[in-house]
Amino acid sequence: MNQGTDPEELPTEVLDDVADVVGAEVTLLTRLPGGVNGGAMRVQLAGRADAVLKAAPRAHPDHLDETLRAQRVVEHMRGRGYPTPAWLGVGATATHVWHLMDFVDAAPAPELTPSLVEQLMEIIELQAGQASEPYDHLSYAWLVATGRESAAAGLDFNETPEQSLLRQSVAGLSGYSSAVSALVERLRLVCADVPPPREAPDMVHADLATPGNVLVRDGAVVAVVDIGNAGSGTRATDLTTLVCYTFQDPQLDGVRRRLWARILDLVGWEGALVLAASQILHMLEVPIRHGRHDAVPGVVKRGYRALDELNALR
């Protein structure tokens, strides 16, 4: 949800803070393509290799702590062969939170192809058993899918400010239109009797289906980025985001069947239902929040397709 900062809008204090932390003068070069929130800038470090700076206005009091959490996830996962760039520094000024990472000489994927999805499925397997931070994506997905509150469900879950804001936004979706209301009601109904999830042991990236977060070179995935929302749960969460992306392109129908099969192996039908419902609700929330009204009917259609396919696999 955090919006990035244009290079010309970046306060001098941020660059000064980056220089203090990394011990090198920082020069802005250019904005980098890809991603949905922007804010990624290629920078030159004096006497060192180029890097990528992402700076965002402080969104809440815990913003820096959450960025430090993401840095710990990066360090943990890189130690296990996960292809995400090293973070060189994290910091904050009175107005912004920033992190600096290695520059990877590769391009954001313009779209996800069957080959790239297959490669991402292999990368996601590296997340197995690697939960290292108590940022619980699985419990959050269950709360979103069921519309319940953690206290009422007896669920020990401390959500982040961003998760809380997203859940509040999702809770208001039914007021958008009768078509959206009908889909939300169906999702809530099918998830109503699913019990709260148990703690899951995997690392979750949480945004692997955004093509701009996948850096490729010569048809191969060389890095995954935008790991700031990473946490714990089941890696089936990331597989589910890929499933929902595949509905946008008929050439991905075949790989979607393999995705569904792997998700069912990992979390069973009820778990797959909760993850799919949560993802559909988030897919609705984004265009509605940003006023992209022409995109909403397509999301509704894909939501019903996902439910129909999952029911056929029961």
N, C-alpha and C positions, 0 to 999 in steps of 0.2 A: 504493500500500500504506500510505502514511502516514495515520494517523487524525487528524482534526482535534481541536480543543480547544473544549469548551463555554465560553461567555462567562464563566460563573461560576467556571470552573476556570483561566481565563487569568491567569497571574501578573502582578502589577503591573509587574514588571521589563520585560515584553514591551511594554506600553503606553508605558512610559517610554522604551524604546529606539526605538519607532516615532516618538514625539514628537521625540526628539533628531534622528532622521534627516530627518524631513519638516519640522521647524521649526514645528510647530503642536500644540496640545493635542489629545488624542484621547479621544473619549467613545464607549463602546460603546452602540449603539442596539438591534440585534436580530440574531438569527441569520437568515440567508437560506435560502430553500428551494432544493431541487435538489442535484444531485451525489450521489455515493455515499459519499464519505469525510467529508462535513460539514466543519465548521471555518470556513465563510465567514460573516463577520459584517459587517453594515453599521455603519459608524462615522461619527461627525461630526468633521470637522477644524475647529478654531476659525478662523472667518473665511474658510473655504473650503467648497467643495462636499463632499457626502458621498462616502465611499469604501468600498471593501470590503477587509477585513483577513482574511488567511488565515494562521493560525499552527499549526504542528505540532511535536510533540516531536522533538528531534534523533534521527534514526534511525541515523545513521552519521557518521563523521568528515567525509565529503565532502558532507554534506547542504547546507551553505551554498553550496559551490561549484556544486552542481547547480542550486540556485535562482538563482544569479547567471547561470548558463548560460541558464536559461529566460528571464530578464530580457533577455538579449542577443538571444535569438530573437524575443521580443516586439517589441523596438525595431526589429530588422531587418525583420520582416514588416509592422509598421504603416507603415513607410516605403514599402511596396509595395502599400498599400491593403487589407491583410488586416484583417478586422473583429474584432480582439481588443482589449480595453480596455488603455489605457496603464498601465504599472506605475509607481507613484509612489515606491516605495522598497523595498529589501530589507535584511534585517538578521538578527541572531541574538543570543540571550542564551546563558547557560550551558546552558539547558534546551530552548530553542525556536528554530526558524527561521521567519521570517515574510516575507510580502510584502504590499504594499498596492497596490491598483489602483483605477482610476476606477470609480465606481458607474454602471451602465447601467440606466436606467429601463425595464426590460423583464422579462418573466417567463420562467423556464425552460420549455422545451417539455414538456408532460406526456407526449407521445409523438411519435415521428417519423411524419409523414404523407408521402404521395407528393410533395406540393408542397415540404415541408421537405427531403426527401432530394434532390430536384432542385436546390434552392437550395444545399445543401451540396456537391453535385457541382461546381457552378460556383465555389464558394469554394475547394474543393480544387484547382482548376486554378490558383489564384493561388500555390500552393505549388511550381509547376513551376520547377525550376532554382534554388531559393532555399535550398538547404542552406547553413547558415552555422556550424554547430557540429558537432564530431566525436562525435556521440552516435548511433551507427549502428543504426537500427532494422531495416534489411534483413538485415545479417549476424546480428543477434540472432534474427530470425525464422527464418533458416535453421538456426541451432543448435538452436532449440526444436523445429522441425519434424523435423529429422533425428536429434536426440538425441546429436549428436556434440560433441566439444570443439574449440575453435578451434585449439589447438596441433596436435592430431592431423590436422586438416583443412588445415593450412598457411594458416590464415586470420589475418590481422593484425587482431585485434579486442580492444579494451580495454573490457570491459563494466563498467557501473556496479555498485555494491553492490546496488542494487535489482534490476537485471537478473540478477545472480548468484543472489540469493535466489529470484527467480521461477523461474529455470531449475531450481534444486534442487527447488522445490516441484512443478513440472511433472514432473520425473523420477520422482517418487514416486506419480504418479496411478494407475499400473497396479495398485497394491496396494489400491485402494479397492473395486473390485468386478469381477466377471468381465465385465460389460457395458462398463465403462469400459476395462478391460484390452484387450478385443477391438478397441475403437475406436482406442485408442492404438497397438496393434500394426498396424492397417491404415494409420494415418497414417504411422507410421515406415516401413512397407514401401513405400508409394507414393512417399515422398520420398527413399528411400535412395540412389538413383542421381543425384539432382539435384546438379550441381556447386555449389561455393560461389559466391555472387553477386559480381559486380563492384561497385565503388563506384557509388552512385546519387546524382543531383544535386539531389533535391527536399527541401523541408522536410516533415517528418512531424509531425502533431499528436499522433497515437497514442491519442486518446480521443474522437473526434468522434461516435461512435455512442451515447454516453450522452446521452439527451435533456436532462438537467439542465445539460449543458455548452453547450446551444444556447439562446440568449436570443432570444425572439420578441416582436414587437409587431404586432398587426393581421395576423397570418398571415405576416409577413416575418421572416427571420432578420436580426437587427440586431447580434449579437455571438456569438462563440464564446469560451468561457472554459476554465479548467482546462488551461492550456497548459504546465504545469510539467514534463510528460514529453516535450515536443517535442524533435525532433532531426533527423537526416538520414536519407536513404534514398530510397524511391520513394513518391510520393503514392498509388500503388495500395494501400499499407498502409491508409490511411484509407478508401479505397473498399471494401476488403475487410471492415473492421469494420462498415461500413454494410450490406454484403451479409448478414453474419451476423445483424444486427439484423432485417432484413426478413423472416426466417423466422417471426418472432413474430406477424405480422399478414398475413392473406391479401390485404388491399388493397394490400400493397407488392410483390406478385408481379411486377407489370408493371415497376416501376422497378428491381427486382432484375435483370431481363434486361439493362437498359441499363447497370447497374453491372458485371455480368460482362463485357459487351462492351468497356467502357472499360478494365477491368483487363487483359483479354487483349491489347488494343491496346498497353498500356503495358509489360507484363512477359512476355507470352507464357504458354503453358499451364503450363510448369514453374514459372515464377515465381508464377503465380496459385495453383498447388497448394501451394507452400511457404507463401505468405501465408495461405491458407485453413487449412492444417493448424496453423500457429502460432496463429491466432485461435481455432480450435476448442479447442486445448489450453488456452489461457488462459480460454476460456469455461467449461471444466470445472474449472479450478483454483480459480476464485473461489468458487463455491458450496461446493465441497468444503472449502476452507480455512475458510470461515465457517460450516460446519456446516448449510448449507441443503440438506439431503439430498433434499427433495422436488423441488428444481429440477434435479437431475442427470439423471433420465431424459429430460426435455425437451431438455436440451443434447445428450445423446447422439443423440437423434432428429434434431435440427437438424444435427448434425455429419455424419451419414450422408447427409442430404438435400443438404448442400452438396457433398460428394464426388460424389454421383450426378449432380448438375447439372453440375459441372465436367467429369466424365468424358464427359457427353453433348456437351460443347462442344469436345472434343478434335479 
